[in-house]
Amino acid sequence: MQFLHIDDPSEVIPIGLRLLNLFGLPRNESFKRIFWFQWVFFFVFGIIPRFLVKIDEPIAVVRVGAEIVYTMYLIVQMVALYARRQNLYQLVDMLQECLSKSYSDNVHAFIVSANGKITKSTITYSKCFMGVCISYIGMPTIATSAVIVRNMRNYTGEPEDFFDLDIRFNLLHYSLYLGAVSVLGAIGSLILCTKDVVDFSLIRTTSMLFQVTAMQIRELPPWASQTELKLVIKSHRSTLQCATKLQQALNYALLIQLTFCTAIWCLLLFYILLLASLISEGFTSKVLNVSLLLLILTYETYSYCKLGTQFTTMADEVLGELQQLAWYDQSVAMQKQINFMIQRSQKCIVLTAGKLFPVNIAQFSEIVKKSYSFYLVLKDIF
């Protein structure tokens, strides 16, 4: 597939940049028509029909609530991706500049290998999302097509409306509904795939820069020259600037991710268990689709938290290497510069969500606990 073909192995997040262009967010400052068309389409056919649904039983309240929250999550993430696109492109340029510098053979080999692994993982992730999109659209189509044909022959039961279209008993109306839902599924998959590929790749690449800096410090000879030390100091400064830009680019996206995660988890989990208990034949395509959404959200949130932990660990690795450096054998001028690097490295570098709380594995555990608590409250209410 040409879209996933990589020409330059040293390029920073090539798949992520292509997904941003496909999503309608290129580098230029022109009006993003494709992006806003997708946003309007998603709002009109994704949000408005949820408020027109007739709610006549408790399970409908939970279902509509879960659908509204999940759809709002996607729409808000779309807007956030649009708002932070400039920071993302600036960070990509900064990372590309850092990786294009001259390094020792050992460090250069590490950069090529690590960047290649990041790129391969983005290709695999994109292919997986393609499969998820096909499954999400295909399962309901297969499951409901036979029902539509049967209902056309035997007009019984309560109709289900979608903008006054009889999608349960009219084949033409159902085809229009299926087309709209399929486009919604494709846009939703593109939103999540673009966001995840770009964000995960940027976090991993910035973490790799901390490893590169640590390797440079490790390679310094016992009697390092002023020039050699200045190169390491400059590399460390550039890495810290990339880390700051990364925080700016992901700040509100991480807040949206963790905030919506708790609400969506408890609502979707409760809906799955409630729906499964009411269906005599067990898990249907609807249950499987909702379970798929829950699995995607869980993997997304866990990946953010895991990469946030690795990001902090790689940043701390630089401090460890500086502390192992024989600074006391250097000249006074060199000692001052090394001391300056140590002081900057002693400040804990942590990815935060909205500058409110850290994004790491410990935070993921707290989110799981809170979500389960909310789920128990919902269970008691219904």
C-alpha positions as CSV (number, residue, x, y, z in Angstrom):
1,M,0.0,0.0,0.0
2,Q,1.6,3.2,-1.2
3,F,0.2,5.3,1.6
4,L,2.1,3.3,4.2
5,H,5.3,3.0,2.1
6,I,8.3,4.7,3.7
7,D,10.9,6.4,1.5
8,D,13.2,8.0,4.0
9,P,13.8,5.9,7.2
10,S,15.1,8.9,9.0
11,E,12.0,11.0,8.6
12,V,10.1,11.8,11.8
13,I,6.5,10.4,12.0
14,P,5.9,10.2,8.2
15,I,2.7,8.2,8.6
16,G,1.4,10.7,11.1
17,L,2.0,13.6,8.8
18,R,0.2,11.8,5.9
19,L,-2.8,11.1,8.2
20,L,-3.0,14.7,9.1
21,N,-3.0,15.7,5.4
22,L,-5.7,13.0,4.8
23,F,-7.7,14.3,7.6
24,G,-7.7,17.8,6.1
25,L,-5.0,19.4,8.3
26,P,-2.0,20.1,6.1
27,R,0.8,22.6,7.0
28,N,-0.6,25.5,5.0
29,E,-2.8,28.2,6.6
30,S,-5.6,27.9,4.0
31,F,-9.2,27.2,5.1
32,K,-9.5,23.6,6.0
33,R,-12.6,22.7,4.0
34,I,-12.2,18.9,4.2
35,F,-11.7,19.1,8.0
36,W,-14.7,21.3,8.6
37,F,-16.9,19.3,6.3
38,Q,-16.1,16.2,8.3
39,W,-16.8,18.1,11.6
40,V,-20.2,19.4,10.4
41,F,-21.1,15.9,9.0
42,F,-20.2,14.3,12.3
43,F,-22.2,16.8,14.3
44,V,-25.3,16.7,12.1
45,F,-25.5,12.9,11.8
46,G,-23.7,11.9,15.0
47,I,-25.1,14.3,17.7
48,I,-28.5,15.6,16.6
49,P,-30.1,12.1,16.0
50,R,-29.2,11.2,19.6
51,F,-31.3,14.0,21.0
52,L,-34.3,12.9,18.8
53,V,-34.4,9.4,20.1
54,K,-37.5,8.4,22.0
55,I,-36.5,7.2,25.4
56,D,-39.1,4.8,26.9
57,E,-37.0,2.4,29.0
58,P,-33.9,2.6,31.4
59,I,-31.6,0.9,28.9
60,A,-32.3,3.6,26.3
61,V,-31.2,6.3,28.8
62,V,-27.9,4.5,29.3
63,R,-27.4,3.8,25.6
64,V,-28.2,7.4,24.4
65,G,-26.1,8.8,27.2
66,A,-23.1,6.7,26.3
67,E,-23.5,7.5,22.6
68,I,-23.7,11.2,23.2
69,V,-20.6,11.2,25.5
70,Y,-18.6,9.1,23.1
71,T,-19.6,11.2,20.1
72,M,-18.8,14.4,22.0
73,Y,-15.4,13.0,22.8
74,L,-14.7,12.5,19.1
75,I,-15.9,16.0,18.2
76,V,-13.9,17.6,21.0
77,Q,-10.8,15.7,19.9
78,M,-11.3,16.9,16.4
79,V,-11.4,20.5,17.5
80,A,-8.4,20.0,19.8
81,L,-6.4,18.4,16.9
82,Y,-7.3,21.5,14.8
83,A,-6.3,23.9,17.5
84,R,-2.9,22.2,18.2
85,R,-1.9,21.4,14.7
86,Q,0.7,24.3,14.6
87,N,2.4,23.0,17.7
88,L,2.5,19.5,16.3
89,Y,4.1,20.6,13.1
90,Q,6.6,22.8,15.0
91,L,7.5,19.9,17.2
92,V,8.0,17.6,14.2
93,D,10.4,20.2,12.7
94,M,12.3,20.5,16.0
95,L,12.6,16.7,16.3
96,Q,13.7,16.4,12.6
97,E,16.4,19.0,13.2
98,C,17.7,17.2,16.3
99,L,17.8,13.9,14.6
100,S,19.6,15.3,11.5
101,K,22.6,16.5,13.5
102,S,26.0,14.8,13.3
103,Y,26.5,12.0,15.9
104,S,28.9,9.3,16.6
105,D,28.4,6.0,14.7
106,N,27.0,4.3,17.8
107,V,24.5,7.0,18.5
108,H,23.5,7.3,14.8
109,A,22.9,3.6,14.5
110,F,20.7,3.8,17.6
111,I,18.7,6.7,16.1
112,V,18.1,4.9,12.8
113,S,17.0,1.7,14.6
114,A,14.8,3.4,17.2
115,N,13.1,5.7,14.6
116,G,12.6,2.7,12.3
117,K,10.8,0.8,15.2
118,I,8.5,3.8,15.8
119,T,7.6,4.1,12.1
120,K,6.9,0.4,11.9
121,S,4.6,0.5,14.9
122,T,2.7,3.4,13.3
123,I,2.2,1.3,10.2
124,T,0.9,-1.6,12.2
125,Y,-1.4,0.6,14.2
126,S,-2.8,2.2,11.1
127,K,-3.5,-1.3,9.6
128,C,-5.2,-2.4,12.8
129,F,-7.4,0.7,12.8
130,M,-8.3,-0.1,9.2
131,G,-9.5,-3.5,10.3
132,V,-11.4,-2.1,13.2
133,C,-13.2,0.4,10.9
134,I,-14.2,-2.4,8.6
135,S,-15.4,-4.6,11.5
136,Y,-17.3,-1.7,13.1
137,I,-19.2,-0.9,9.9
138,G,-19.5,-4.5,8.6
139,M,-20.9,-6.3,11.7
140,P,-24.1,-4.2,12.0
141,T,-24.6,-4.3,8.2
142,I,-24.5,-8.1,8.1
143,A,-26.6,-8.4,11.2
144,T,-29.4,-6.0,10.2
145,S,-29.7,-6.5,6.5
146,A,-31.6,-9.8,6.9
147,V,-33.8,-8.1,9.5
148,I,-34.7,-5.4,7.0
149,V,-35.7,-7.8,4.3
150,R,-37.8,-9.8,6.8
151,N,-39.5,-6.6,8.1
152,M,-40.4,-5.6,4.6
153,R,-42.4,-8.8,4.2
154,N,-43.9,-8.7,7.7
155,Y,-44.5,-5.1,8.8
156,T,-44.6,-5.7,12.6
157,G,-42.9,-4.0,15.5
158,E,-42.1,-0.5,16.4
159,P,-40.3,1.6,13.7
160,E,-36.9,3.2,14.6
161,D,-36.6,6.7,13.2
162,F,-33.5,8.5,11.9
163,F,-34.5,12.1,10.7
164,D,-38.0,10.8,10.0
165,L,-36.6,7.9,7.9
166,D,-38.1,4.5,8.5
167,I,-34.9,2.6,8.8
168,R,-36.5,-0.6,10.1
169,F,-39.0,-1.3,7.3
170,N,-38.0,0.7,4.3
171,L,-35.0,-0.6,2.3
172,L,-34.2,2.8,0.6
173,H,-34.4,4.6,4.0
174,Y,-32.2,2.0,5.5
175,S,-29.6,2.3,2.7
176,L,-29.4,6.1,3.3
177,Y,-29.0,5.5,7.1
178,L,-26.4,2.8,6.5
179,G,-24.5,5.2,4.2
180,A,-24.5,8.0,6.8
181,V,-23.4,5.6,9.6
182,S,-20.6,4.1,7.4
183,V,-19.2,7.6,6.8
184,L,-19.5,8.4,10.5
185,G,-17.6,5.2,11.3
186,A,-14.9,6.0,8.7
187,I,-14.5,9.6,10.1
188,G,-14.4,8.4,13.7
189,S,-11.7,5.8,12.9
190,L,-9.7,8.5,11.0
191,I,-10.0,10.8,14.0
192,L,-8.7,8.3,16.5
193,C,-6.1,6.8,14.2
194,T,-4.6,10.2,13.3
195,K,-4.6,11.4,16.9
196,D,-3.1,8.3,18.3
197,V,-0.4,7.8,15.6
198,V,0.7,11.4,15.8
199,D,0.7,11.7,19.6
200,F,2.2,8.3,20.4
201,S,5.0,8.8,17.8
202,L,5.9,12.3,19.1
203,I,6.1,11.0,22.7
204,R,8.3,8.1,21.7
205,T,10.5,10.2,19.5
206,T,11.0,12.9,22.2
207,S,11.8,10.1,24.7
208,M,14.3,8.8,22.2
209,L,16.1,12.2,22.3
210,F,16.6,11.8,26.0
211,Q,18.2,8.5,25.4
212,V,20.5,10.0,22.7
213,T,21.6,12.7,25.1
214,A,22.3,10.1,27.8
215,M,24.4,8.1,25.3
216,Q,26.3,11.3,24.3
217,I,27.1,11.9,28.0
218,R,28.2,8.3,28.4
219,E,30.5,8.5,25.5
220,L,32.4,11.6,26.8
221,P,36.0,10.8,27.5
222,P,37.4,11.3,31.1
223,W,39.1,14.5,29.9
224,A,36.5,15.9,27.7
225,S,37.3,19.1,25.8
226,Q,35.3,22.3,26.0
227,T,34.0,21.7,22.4
228,E,32.8,18.2,23.2
229,L,31.0,19.3,26.3
230,K,29.4,22.2,24.5
231,L,27.9,19.8,21.9
232,V,26.4,17.7,24.7
233,I,25.0,20.8,26.4
234,K,23.5,22.0,23.2
235,S,22.0,18.6,22.5
236,H,20.5,18.6,26.0
237,R,19.1,22.1,25.6
238,S,17.4,21.1,22.3
239,T,15.9,18.0,23.9
240,L,14.5,20.0,26.7
241,Q,13.0,22.4,24.2
242,C,11.4,19.5,22.4
243,A,10.0,18.2,25.7
244,T,8.4,21.6,26.4
245,K,6.9,21.8,23.0
246,L,5.5,18.3,23.4
247,Q,3.8,19.3,26.6
248,Q,2.3,22.3,24.8
249,A,1.1,20.2,21.9
250,L,-0.5,17.5,24.1
251,N,-1.6,19.5,27.1
252,Y,-5.4,19.8,26.4
253,A,-5.6,16.6,24.3
254,L,-4.5,14.6,27.3
255,L,-7.0,16.4,29.6
256,I,-9.8,15.6,27.1
257,Q,-8.6,11.9,26.9
258,L,-8.5,11.3,30.7
259,T,-11.7,13.4,31.5
260,F,-13.9,11.7,28.9
261,C,-12.4,8.3,29.6
262,T,-14.0,7.9,33.1
263,A,-17.5,8.8,31.9
264,I,-17.3,6.7,28.8
265,W,-15.9,3.7,30.6
266,C,-18.6,3.5,33.2
267,L,-21.5,4.2,30.8
268,L,-20.3,1.7,28.1
269,L,-19.5,-1.0,30.6
270,F,-22.9,-0.6,32.3
271,Y,-24.7,-0.6,28.9
272,I,-22.9,-3.7,27.7
273,L,-23.7,-5.7,30.9
274,L,-27.3,-4.4,30.9
275,L,-27.8,-5.2,27.2
276,A,-26.3,-8.6,27.5
277,S,-28.6,-9.5,30.4
278,L,-31.7,-8.5,28.4
279,I,-30.8,-10.4,25.3
280,S,-31.7,-14.0,25.4
281,E,-29.4,-15.0,22.6
282,G,-26.4,-13.6,24.2
283,F,-23.9,-11.2,22.6
284,T,-25.1,-9.6,19.4
285,S,-23.4,-7.3,16.9
286,K,-24.5,-4.3,18.9
287,V,-22.8,-5.6,22.0
288,L,-19.7,-6.5,20.1
289,N,-19.5,-3.0,18.5
290,V,-19.9,-1.3,21.9
291,S,-17.3,-3.7,23.4
292,L,-14.9,-2.7,20.5
293,L,-15.3,1.0,21.3
294,L,-14.6,0.3,25.0
295,L,-11.5,-1.7,24.0
296,I,-10.2,1.1,21.8
297,L,-10.7,3.7,24.5
298,T,-9.0,1.5,27.1
299,Y,-6.0,0.9,24.8
300,E,-5.7,4.6,24.0
301,T,-5.7,5.7,27.6
302,Y,-3.3,3.0,28.7
303,S,-0.9,3.8,25.9
304,Y,-0.9,7.5,26.8
305,C,-0.2,6.6,30.4
306,K,2.5,4.0,29.6
307,L,4.3,6.3,27.2
308,G,4.1,9.1,29.8
309,T,5.8,6.9,32.3
310,Q,8.5,5.9,29.8
311,F,9.0,9.6,28.9
312,T,9.7,10.5,32.5
313,T,12.0,7.5,32.9
314,M,14.1,8.4,29.8
315,A,14.4,12.0,31.1
316,D,15.7,10.7,34.4
317,E,18.2,8.6,32.6
318,V,20.0,11.9,31.6
319,L,20.4,12.9,35.2
320,G,21.8,9.4,36.1
321,E,24.4,9.7,33.4
322,L,25.4,13.2,34.5
323,Q,25.8,12.0,38.1
324,Q,28.1,9.3,36.9
325,L,30.3,11.8,35.0
326,A,33.7,12.5,36.6
327,W,32.9,16.3,36.8
328,Y,35.4,16.7,39.7
329,D,38.3,16.0,37.4
330,Q,37.3,18.8,35.1
331,S,38.3,22.4,35.1
332,V,36.3,25.0,37.1
333,A,34.7,26.3,33.9
334,M,33.7,22.8,32.9
335,Q,32.4,22.0,36.4
336,K,30.1,25.0,36.2
337,Q,28.6,23.9,32.9
338,I,28.1,20.4,34.1
339,N,26.5,21.7,37.3
340,F,24.1,23.7,35.2
341,M,23.1,20.6,33.2
342,I,22.5,18.7,36.5
343,Q,20.4,21.5,37.9
344,R,18.2,21.5,34.8
345,S,17.9,17.7,34.8
346,Q,16.9,17.6,38.5
347,K,13.6,19.2,37.6
348,C,11.2,16.3,37.1
349,I,9.9,16.1,33.5
350,V,6.4,14.8,33.5
351,L,3.6,14.8,30.9
352,T,0.6,16.4,32.4
353,A,-3.1,16.7,31.4
354,G,-4.1,20.3,31.4
355,K,-1.3,21.0,33.9
356,L,-3.5,19.4,36.5
357,F,-2.4,15.8,37.0
358,P,0.4,13.6,35.6
359,V,-0.1,11.1,32.8
360,N,1.4,7.8,33.9
361,I,0.6,4.3,34.9
362,A,-0.3,5.3,38.5
363,Q,-2.9,7.8,37.1
364,F,-4.3,5.0,34.8
365,S,-4.9,2.9,37.9
366,E,-6.7,5.8,39.6
367,I,-8.9,6.3,36.5
368,V,-9.9,2.6,36.5
369,K,-10.8,2.8,40.2
370,K,-12.9,5.9,39.7
371,S,-14.7,4.5,36.7
372,Y,-15.6,1.3,38.5
373,S,-16.9,3.4,41.4
374,F,-19.2,5.4,39.1
375,Y,-20.2,2.1,37.4
376,L,-21.4,0.8,40.8
377,V,-23.4,3.9,41.4
378,L,-25.1,3.5,38.0
379,K,-25.8,-0.1,38.8
380,D,-27.5,0.8,42.1
381,I,-29.6,3.5,40.4
382,F,-30.9,1.3,37.6
